[in-house]
């Protein structure tokens, strides 16, 4: 009966149409399969598995999110308490000395004992649904905090994977730079010998020295970026920078797992951030009921009962019983516009969160589309860049052979050498971008999470 008196709007999920299918799935083979909860195993890296396990146990952002869940659950329990009566026990014992009048002795003083244990119960009739709405809002906020924790967990895992891949990228680029430096120094020593024999000129030697110096100068920035990436990775797993190192593994040793997303209409139930946004909307809708109910009368029922006696021996006695019942009604009259202002605020807050929910949903679809096209195009770019590296390597080998035969000069060798170094360095970067796009795709698809 009381539920029918609610003065707030009923919640209805906003209808946002989903696209009929993903635009860029032509390179996916086999049936559509959503990511599993341990999707990172698909990259085939034991080191990555180890780092993610440590992050799930020790990441500080995740620990904060877990604490917030506990806070929100406690708040939901607090908010639900007014739906039940409150019961308090009081016990008073008083000894006093006071004048006695009206006696034959003409007055005097006497000492009195008073003992009074009493139970008091109070309950506010939830006639307008205010307390139920407060509980609904708190519960929705608590559920949202659970979904927020899942979003944080997914972000942490994705960040660890991306940071680890980036560390491998800088290691691989360092290896490419060092190999090219060694090769350039080898050519320089050969030219220096030829200069001694009068075959090569001082200009030839100087040009190669310049090339070697450029190769050598490219190494320190890469070392800096590598160490900074490893340091960032240490923070993600909750360790100090000096306690972690990435000394093994290359991008070439990693696998590229196949990702075949399901239908777009299923995405919203697999994104914890979308679920969190909707729970915040549910909470804001309940707040409207709370604000409107504050404009109406509130009815408070109170009951008390116990014993009162001047002696402990006669305390628990039917004749010593005392009780009281009361009911009170409070109607707000004038609060300077505060109550009406709260209604306006609650409606505006709901409108704000409704727009935020709409943006979260369409952003979720956009995230998947962007990740799909990035995965496809970086894969194609990687294939083409590998061809460029193979071609540049053959050209450099031909130039070295022909320079030894005296048919080309050192400038030709330098050009082919620079082209090979650039192609190899670009290939490593493209390999990283492809792996990053796969991580982004797993994240955009919800990382194996599913709303129960």
C-alpha positions as CSV (number, residue, x, y, z in Angstrom):
1,X,0.0,0.0,0.0
2,X,2.8,2.4,0.9
3,X,4.7,1.5,-2.3
4,X,1.8,2.8,-4.3
5,X,2.2,6.3,-2.7
6,X,5.7,6.9,-4.2
7,X,6.0,10.4,-5.5
8,X,9.0,9.7,-7.8
9,X,9.4,8.5,-11.4
10,X,9.9,4.9,-12.2
11,X,13.2,4.1,-13.7
12,X,13.3,2.9,-17.4
13,X,16.6,2.1,-19.1
14,X,17.3,4.6,-21.9
15,X,16.9,3.1,-25.4
16,X,20.0,3.6,-27.4
17,X,20.1,1.6,-30.7
18,X,23.2,-0.5,-31.3
19,X,24.8,-0.9,-34.8
20,X,23.7,-4.0,-36.6
21,X,27.3,-5.2,-37.1
22,X,30.9,-4.1,-36.7
23,X,32.3,-2.3,-39.7
24,X,35.8,-3.8,-39.8
25,X,35.8,-7.5,-39.1
26,X,36.8,-8.8,-42.5
27,X,40.1,-10.3,-41.3
28,X,38.5,-12.3,-38.5
29,X,38.1,-16.0,-39.2
30,X,35.8,-18.5,-37.5
31,X,32.9,-17.9,-35.2
32,X,32.5,-14.8,-33.1
33,X,33.9,-15.3,-29.6
34,X,34.1,-12.7,-26.8
35,X,37.3,-12.4,-24.9
36,X,37.9,-14.7,-22.0
37,X,38.6,-13.4,-18.5
38,X,42.3,-14.3,-18.9
39,X,42.7,-13.0,-22.5
40,X,46.3,-11.9,-22.0
41,X,47.4,-15.6,-22.0
42,X,46.8,-15.5,-25.7
43,X,50.0,-13.5,-26.2
44,X,52.0,-16.5,-25.0
45,X,54.3,-14.7,-22.6
46,X,55.0,-16.2,-19.1
47,X,56.6,-12.9,-18.1
48,X,53.4,-11.0,-18.9
49,X,51.3,-13.5,-17.0
50,X,53.6,-13.0,-14.0
51,X,53.4,-9.2,-14.1
52,X,49.6,-9.2,-14.4
53,X,49.3,-11.6,-11.5
54,X,51.4,-9.3,-9.4
55,X,49.4,-6.2,-10.5
56,X,46.1,-7.9,-9.6
57,X,47.5,-8.6,-6.1
58,X,49.4,-5.4,-5.4
59,X,48.2,-2.5,-7.6
60,X,47.4,0.5,-5.5
61,X,44.6,1.8,-7.7
62,X,42.9,-1.6,-7.5
63,X,43.3,-1.6,-3.7
64,X,41.6,1.9,-3.6
65,X,38.7,0.6,-5.7
66,X,38.2,-2.4,-3.4
67,X,38.1,-0.1,-0.4
68,X,35.5,2.1,-2.2
69,X,33.4,-1.0,-2.7
70,X,33.5,-1.8,1.0
71,X,32.6,1.9,1.8
72,X,29.6,1.8,-0.7
73,X,28.3,-1.5,0.7
74,X,28.4,-0.1,4.2
75,X,26.5,3.1,3.0
76,X,23.9,0.9,1.4
77,X,23.4,-0.9,4.7
78,X,23.1,2.4,6.5
79,X,20.6,3.7,4.0
80,X,18.4,0.7,4.4
81,X,18.1,0.9,8.2
82,X,15.2,3.5,8.3
83,X,12.9,0.9,6.7
84,X,13.0,-1.0,9.9
85,X,12.0,0.3,13.4
86,X,14.8,1.4,15.7
87,X,14.9,-0.1,19.2
88,X,16.8,1.4,22.1
89,X,17.3,0.2,25.7
90,X,17.7,2.7,28.5
91,X,18.2,2.0,32.2
92,X,18.2,4.6,34.9
93,X,18.9,4.3,38.6
94,X,18.5,7.4,40.7
95,X,19.0,8.0,44.5
96,X,17.9,11.4,45.8
97,X,17.1,13.2,49.0
98,X,14.2,15.7,49.0
99,X,11.9,17.5,51.4
100,X,8.8,15.7,52.5
101,X,5.7,17.9,53.0
102,X,2.2,17.2,54.2
103,X,3.1,14.7,57.0
104,X,2.0,14.8,60.6
105,X,5.6,15.6,61.6
106,X,5.3,18.9,59.8
107,X,7.9,18.1,57.1
108,X,11.3,16.7,56.9
109,X,13.7,15.1,54.4
110,X,13.6,11.6,53.0
111,X,15.8,9.5,50.7
112,X,14.3,7.9,47.6
113,X,15.5,5.3,45.1
114,X,14.1,5.1,41.5
115,X,14.9,2.3,39.1
116,X,13.6,2.6,35.5
117,X,14.6,0.2,32.7
118,X,12.8,1.0,29.4
119,X,12.7,-0.1,25.8
120,X,11.9,2.6,23.2
121,X,10.9,1.9,19.6
122,X,10.4,4.4,16.9
123,X,9.5,4.1,13.2
124,X,8.8,6.6,10.4
125,X,6.0,5.6,8.1
126,X,7.5,5.5,4.6
127,X,4.3,6.9,3.2
128,X,5.8,8.7,0.2
129,X,8.6,6.2,-0.6
130,X,11.5,8.4,0.7
131,X,13.3,5.8,2.7
132,X,12.8,3.1,0.0
133,X,14.2,5.6,-2.5
134,X,17.2,6.3,-0.2
135,X,17.9,2.6,0.0
136,X,17.5,2.2,-3.8
137,X,19.9,5.1,-4.4
138,X,22.5,3.7,-2.0
139,X,22.3,0.2,-3.4
140,X,22.7,1.5,-7.0
141,X,25.7,3.5,-5.9
142,X,27.2,0.4,-4.2
143,X,26.6,-1.7,-7.3
144,X,28.2,1.0,-9.4
145,X,31.3,0.9,-7.1
146,X,31.6,-2.9,-7.8
147,X,31.4,-2.2,-11.6
148,X,34.0,0.6,-11.1
149,X,36.3,-1.8,-9.5
150,X,36.0,-4.1,-12.5
151,X,36.7,-1.2,-14.8
152,X,39.8,-0.3,-12.7
153,X,41.0,-3.9,-12.8
154,X,40.6,-4.1,-16.6
155,X,42.5,-0.8,-17.0
156,X,45.3,-2.0,-14.8
157,X,45.7,-5.3,-16.7
158,X,45.6,-3.5,-20.0
159,X,48.2,-0.9,-18.8
160,X,50.5,-3.7,-17.6
161,X,50.3,-5.4,-21.0
162,X,50.8,-2.2,-22.9
163,X,53.7,-1.1,-20.7
164,X,55.4,-4.5,-21.0
165,X,55.1,-4.5,-24.8
166,X,56.5,-1.0,-24.9
167,X,59.5,-2.0,-22.8
168,X,60.1,-4.9,-25.3
169,X,59.8,-2.4,-28.1
170,X,62.6,-0.2,-26.7
171,X,64.7,-3.3,-26.0
172,X,64.3,-4.4,-29.6
173,X,65.0,-0.9,-31.0
174,X,68.1,-0.8,-28.8
175,X,69.2,-4.1,-30.3
176,X,68.6,-2.9,-33.8
177,X,70.6,0.3,-33.1
178,X,73.5,-1.6,-31.5
179,X,73.6,-4.1,-34.4
180,X,73.7,-1.2,-36.9
181,X,76.4,0.5,-34.9
182,X,78.5,-2.6,-34.9
183,X,78.0,-2.9,-38.6
184,X,78.9,0.7,-39.2
185,X,82.0,0.5,-37.1
186,X,83.0,-2.6,-39.1
187,X,82.7,-0.6,-42.4
188,X,84.6,2.3,-40.8
189,X,87.5,0.0,-39.9
190,X,87.6,-1.3,-43.4
191,X,87.7,2.2,-44.9
192,X,90.4,3.2,-42.5
193,X,92.5,0.3,-43.7
194,X,91.8,1.2,-47.3
195,X,92.8,4.8,-46.6
196,X,96.1,3.6,-45.3
197,X,96.5,1.6,-48.5
198,X,95.6,4.6,-50.5
199,X,92.4,3.1,-51.9
200,X,89.8,5.2,-49.9
201,X,89.9,8.9,-49.4
202,X,89.8,10.9,-46.2
203,X,86.3,12.1,-47.2
204,X,85.1,8.5,-47.4
205,X,86.3,7.8,-43.9
206,X,84.8,11.1,-42.6
207,X,81.4,10.3,-44.1
208,X,81.4,6.9,-42.4
209,X,82.6,8.4,-39.1
210,X,79.6,10.7,-39.3
211,X,77.2,7.8,-39.9
212,X,78.7,5.9,-36.9
213,X,78.4,8.9,-34.7
214,X,74.7,9.3,-35.6
215,X,74.1,5.6,-34.9
216,X,75.8,5.9,-31.6
217,X,73.9,9.0,-30.6
218,X,70.5,7.2,-31.2
219,X,71.2,4.7,-28.3
220,X,71.0,6.9,-25.1
221,X,67.4,8.2,-25.8
222,X,66.3,4.6,-26.3
223,X,67.9,3.5,-23.1
224,X,66.2,6.4,-21.3
225,X,62.8,5.5,-22.7
226,X,63.3,1.8,-21.9
227,X,64.2,2.5,-18.2
228,X,61.3,5.0,-17.8
229,X,58.9,2.4,-19.2
230,X,60.1,-0.3,-16.9
231,X,59.8,2.2,-14.0
232,X,56.2,2.9,-14.9
233,X,55.6,-0.8,-15.1
234,X,56.9,-1.2,-11.6
235,X,54.4,1.3,-10.3
236,X,51.6,-0.6,-12.0
237,X,52.5,-3.8,-10.1
238,X,53.0,-2.0,-6.8
239,X,56.8,-2.3,-6.6
240,X,59.7,0.2,-6.5
241,X,61.5,0.7,-9.8
242,X,64.7,-1.0,-8.7
243,X,62.9,-4.2,-7.8
244,X,61.8,-5.0,-11.4
245,X,63.6,-5.6,-14.6
246,X,62.8,-6.7,-18.1
247,X,65.9,-8.5,-19.4
248,X,64.4,-11.2,-21.6
249,X,61.8,-11.5,-24.4
250,X,61.3,-9.7,-27.7
251,X,58.3,-8.6,-29.6
252,X,59.0,-11.4,-32.1
253,X,58.5,-14.0,-29.4
254,X,54.9,-12.9,-28.7
255,X,51.9,-14.3,-30.4
256,X,49.1,-12.3,-31.9
257,X,45.8,-13.8,-30.6
258,X,42.8,-13.8,-32.8
259,X,39.9,-11.6,-31.7
260,X,36.5,-12.2,-33.2
261,X,34.0,-10.0,-31.4
262,X,30.3,-10.9,-31.0
263,X,27.3,-8.9,-32.0
264,X,27.3,-5.2,-31.1
265,X,24.0,-5.6,-29.3
266,X,25.8,-7.7,-26.7
267,X,28.5,-5.2,-25.9
268,X,26.6,-3.2,-23.3
269,X,26.3,-6.2,-21.0
270,X,30.1,-6.8,-21.3
271,X,31.4,-3.3,-20.5
272,X,31.7,-2.6,-16.7
273,X,31.9,1.1,-17.4
274,X,28.6,1.1,-19.1
275,X,27.0,-0.9,-16.3
276,X,28.5,1.5,-13.8
277,X,27.1,4.5,-15.6
278,X,23.6,3.0,-15.7
279,X,23.7,2.3,-11.9
280,X,24.6,6.0,-11.3
281,X,21.6,6.9,-13.4
282,X,19.4,4.6,-11.3
283,X,20.7,6.2,-8.1
284,X,20.0,9.7,-9.5
285,X,16.5,8.7,-10.4
286,X,15.8,7.5,-6.9
287,X,17.2,10.8,-5.6
288,X,14.4,12.6,-7.4
289,X,11.9,10.6,-5.3
290,X,13.8,11.5,-2.1
291,X,13.7,15.2,-3.0
292,X,10.0,15.2,-3.9
293,X,9.0,13.2,-0.7
294,X,10.7,15.8,1.4
295,X,7.9,18.2,0.4
296,X,5.2,16.1,2.0
297,X,4.4,15.3,5.7
298,X,6.3,12.8,7.6
299,X,4.7,10.6,10.2
300,X,6.7,9.3,13.2
301,X,5.5,6.5,15.5
302,X,7.1,6.1,18.9
303,X,6.4,3.5,21.6
304,X,8.1,2.9,25.0
305,X,7.6,0.4,27.7
306,X,9.4,-0.8,30.8
307,X,9.3,-0.8,34.6
308,X,9.7,1.9,37.2
309,X,10.0,1.2,41.0
310,X,11.7,2.5,44.1
311,X,13.1,-0.9,45.0
312,X,14.9,-3.6,42.9
313,X,12.8,-6.3,44.7
314,X,9.6,-5.0,43.2
315,X,11.0,-3.8,39.8
316,X,9.9,-6.7,37.7
317,X,6.3,-6.6,38.8
318,X,3.2,-6.0,36.7
319,X,2.3,-3.2,39.0
320,X,5.5,-1.4,38.1
321,X,5.0,-1.4,34.4
322,X,5.0,1.8,32.5
323,X,4.3,2.5,28.8
324,X,3.7,5.3,26.3
325,X,2.6,5.5,22.7
326,X,2.8,8.6,20.5
327,X,2.5,9.6,16.9
328,X,3.7,12.8,15.4
329,X,3.3,14.5,12.0
330,X,5.6,17.1,10.5
331,X,4.7,19.1,7.5
332,X,7.4,21.4,5.9
333,X,6.0,24.9,5.6
334,X,8.9,27.3,4.8
335,X,12.5,26.4,4.3
336,X,13.6,29.4,2.1
337,X,13.2,27.4,-1.1
338,X,15.7,24.7,-0.1
339,X,13.3,21.8,-0.6
340,X,12.1,23.0,-4.0
341,X,15.7,23.7,-5.0
342,X,16.7,20.1,-4.1
343,X,14.0,18.8,-6.4
344,X,15.3,21.0,-9.3
345,X,18.9,19.9,-8.5
346,X,17.9,16.2,-8.5
347,X,16.2,16.5,-11.8
348,X,19.1,18.4,-13.3
349,X,21.6,15.8,-11.9
350,X,19.6,13.0,-13.5
351,X,19.6,14.8,-16.9
352,X,23.4,15.2,-16.5
353,X,23.9,11.5,-15.8
354,X,21.5,10.6,-18.7
355,X,23.8,12.4,-21.1
356,X,26.8,10.9,-19.5
357,X,25.3,7.4,-20.0
358,X,24.5,8.1,-23.6
359,X,28.1,9.2,-24.2
360,X,29.4,6.1,-22.4
361,X,27.4,3.8,-24.6
362,X,28.2,5.4,-28.0
363,X,31.9,5.7,-26.8
364,X,31.9,2.0,-26.1
365,X,30.8,1.2,-29.7
366,X,33.4,3.7,-31.0
367,X,36.1,2.1,-28.9
368,X,35.5,-1.2,-30.5
369,X,35.3,0.2,-34.1
370,X,38.6,2.1,-33.5
371,X,40.4,-0.9,-32.1
372,X,39.2,-3.2,-34.9
373,X,40.4,-0.9,-37.7
374,X,43.7,-0.3,-35.8
375,X,44.3,-4.1,-35.4
376,X,43.6,-4.7,-39.1
377,X,45.6,-1.9,-40.5
378,X,48.7,-2.3,-38.2
379,X,48.7,-6.0,-39.1
380,X,48.8,-5.1,-42.8
381,X,51.4,-2.4,-42.1
382,X,53.6,-4.9,-40.3
383,X,53.5,-7.3,-43.3
384,X,54.4,-4.4,-45.7
385,X,57.1,-3.1,-43.4
386,X,58.7,-6.6,-43.2
387,X,58.9,-6.5,-47.0
388,X,60.6,-3.1,-46.8
389,X,63.2,-4.5,-44.3
390,X,63.9,-7.5,-46.5
391,X,64.4,-5.2,-49.5
392,X,66.6,-2.8,-47.6
393,X,68.8,-5.6,-46.3
394,X,69.4,-7.0,-49.8
395,X,70.2,-3.5,-51.1
396,X,72.7,-3.0,-48.3
397,X,74.3,-6.3,-49.0
398,X,74.6,-5.5,-52.7
399,X,76.1,-2.1,-51.9
400,X,78.8,-3.6,-49.6
401,X,79.7,-6.2,-52.2
402,X,79.9,-3.6,-55.0
403,X,81.9,-1.2,-52.9
404,X,84.4,-4.0,-52.3
405,X,84.6,-4.5,-56.0
406,X,85.1,-0.8,-56.6
407,X,81.9,-0.3,-58.6
408,X,80.1,2.0,-56.2
409,X,81.3,4.6,-53.7
410,X,80.8,5.0,-50.0
411,X,77.8,7.3,-50.4
412,X,75.8,4.5,-51.9
413,X,76.7,2.3,-49.0
414,X,75.7,5.0,-46.5
415,X,72.3,5.5,-48.2
416,X,71.5,1.8,-48.1
417,X,72.8,1.5,-44.5
418,X,70.5,4.4,-43.4
419,X,67.6,2.9,-45.2
420,X,68.1,-0.5,-43.5
421,X,68.3,1.0,-40.1
422,X,65.2,3.1,-40.5
423,X,63.2,0.2,-41.9
424,X,64.3,-2.1,-39.0
425,X,63.5,0.5,-36.4
426,X,60.1,1.2,-38.0
427,X,59.3,-2.5,-38.1
428,X,59.8,-2.8,-34.4
429,X,57.5,0.2,-33.8
430,X,54.8,-1.2,-36.0
431,X,55.0,-4.6,-34.2
432,X,54.4,-2.7,-30.9
433,X,51.5,-0.8,-32.4
434,X,49.8,-4.0,-33.6
435,X,50.1,-5.6,-30.1
436,X,48.8,-2.4,-28.5
437,X,45.8,-2.4,-30.9
438,X,45.0,-6.0,-29.8
439,X,45.2,-5.0,-26.1
440,X,42.9,-2.0,-26.9
441,X,40.5,-4.3,-28.7
442,X,40.4,-6.7,-25.7
443,X,39.8,-3.8,-23.4
444,X,37.1,-2.3,-25.7
445,X,35.2,-5.6,-25.7
446,X,35.1,-5.6,-21.9
447,X,38.1,-7.9,-21.2
448,X,35.9,-11.0,-20.6
449,X,33.7,-9.3,-18.1
450,X,30.0,-10.0,-18.3
451,X,27.1,-8.6,-16.2
452,X,25.4,-11.3,-14.3
